[in-house]
Amino acid sequence: MWSPIGAQPRSAAMTGATRPGGAGHWPSAILHVDMDAFFVSVYLLDHPEDRGLAVAVGGRPGTRGVVTSASYEARRFGVRSGMPVHAAVRLCPELKTVRADWDRIRACSAQVMEVLRAYGPLEPVSIDEAFVDLGGFETPDRLAPAIRAKVLADTGLPASAGLGTTKLVAKVASELAKPGGCTVVPPGEEPGFLAPLPVRTLWGIGPRTAEWLADLGIETCGDLAAADPDVLVRRMGPHASRLPALARGGDSRPVHAGPHRPKSISTERTFDRDIADREQLLEHVRVQSARVGERLRRHGFLAGRVFVKFRWADFTTFTRQRTTVVPTDADADIQAIAEAIWLEHWPPGRKVRLIGVGVGDLEAGAARQLGLF
């Protein structure tokens, strides 16, 4: 039984909760907490004088940096994450751009996760979002908004929250609650909650799948929930058979408590001026390989895959990858593979706007093996 700070433990006498099997019973209860404009919110903790202003965390104006996070005041002008800073400033001339303080951001993330961990098994998804299993409580619908308020009270950082019987529903619910709200989807109401939303709302449905579904006249989750699985399979393959259930909120994934294991670790550099010099470009690959290796060792991971991101001067962008012989965290191994990928795919003399190096297929460092040579 989980007995969180600031919340009553699982007790019908103390909470007025319904008994299992009664009206309002939650067969499972998963909370998704997503911090609002997290990087900007962390900055504002130390710079309260900038509250209410259009603020973006990212690169400097006049460079090719991108926006990492934007305040909601900036978003009203169309400023979005991933947007080049120079484009953001054109949309919002009064935009204040600041650099990310990563040590402060990581410390604030740890503080948020510590608050959430008091309520149940915690699965961090990224530095600013996590799932919490509230199955230890009989009235999680009453507890969910209190948890969101507790995060704000203890950390000073605003968050949005969504509660559902599945991860999928909880994630969508928190997105619709932004900023600073809490959406609760009671058991049995998942299909109706999802029905009016576009199919792109669902995990696993990207632009291409959405195009295929649109060709079949399927644009909303309600359309997809009512679709014939056989028709979907003929059009898109065997994996499509699960889409109608997904559109009704079906998701059997449990909350996996434990430390967050990222899917990949990477770094990239956008140049102030396009570069076509071979040795200069290779030096950037070497530096980035070393940075990735250091982060692997710091977090205790080994990598089974190395990838390199390319962006030419005309904005053509693509990624190429190779698997490692054995999982590794060694700078030399990462660098050797990254250089080989780079030299294979870079036409000599081609101007480059961005280089990125990363690793994936991560596993715990204890799984290290020795290479043959």
C-alpha angles and dihedrals in degrees: 000000000000116000107188128198110265095013132090116248123244101294127127090206093056101037105028087239123169118249120251109279093023129108112304095018113162112215086194132359123201123178122201116199118192121182116232115242085334102188092047091046090054090051091051091054087070096032107042090160088074096057111125093026128113101259131174129187112214143071127351122269111262093035133088093253121132135226111263097182134359132200117242088249088060093044090061086068092052097262110151139175113272093028117129109257093233090056091048091053090051089055093044113023091184092055114135111214122200135176122251117257098212097185090054092044093052092047092051091048090054090050092052092048090050090056092049094045090066091068102053146305107338129211113187110209098183139338091288108031139052145167121237124196107225093178089120091072130072095208105039090153088069093043099050098073090043090056092051089050091047091055090053094045095048100039106022088232121123120231141179124221139198128192125199143139091259138038092244094055093043091052094050091045093055091049091054090048094061128160109033100329141114125225120196120196108193121217112281095022097085097101093049092046093053098036100089095042122099116259090244086072090075123087112251097028109108131174095281095049090046089054091052091049091048089054086059092049093255113134107140133051087247090057090049094047089057095044123116107252091211091059091049092049092051091051102040110013137257096310090066092070090081096053099089091053089047090053089056091054098264110158122145098187113124127213107270107211117210141072118328113260109199119222091230144355119220147152131200140185129213110202124227086223129023112263127212101166112116099212094044091052093046090051089058089051090052094048092048092048090055092049092051091047091051091052091049092054093043091056095039098244135137122208128223096186137043123200136184125206119213129195120177125206090264090058094254103153131189142149130224126191146184133194121240123241089239129358110279145181096186119124091218093055093048092045094049093052094041092050091049091051091046096050092046095054104031113089105218110258094018111141114240128207100180139013125192133180125193146156134222144175088069124192137174115286092238088073092069117141130190118249120238092248 
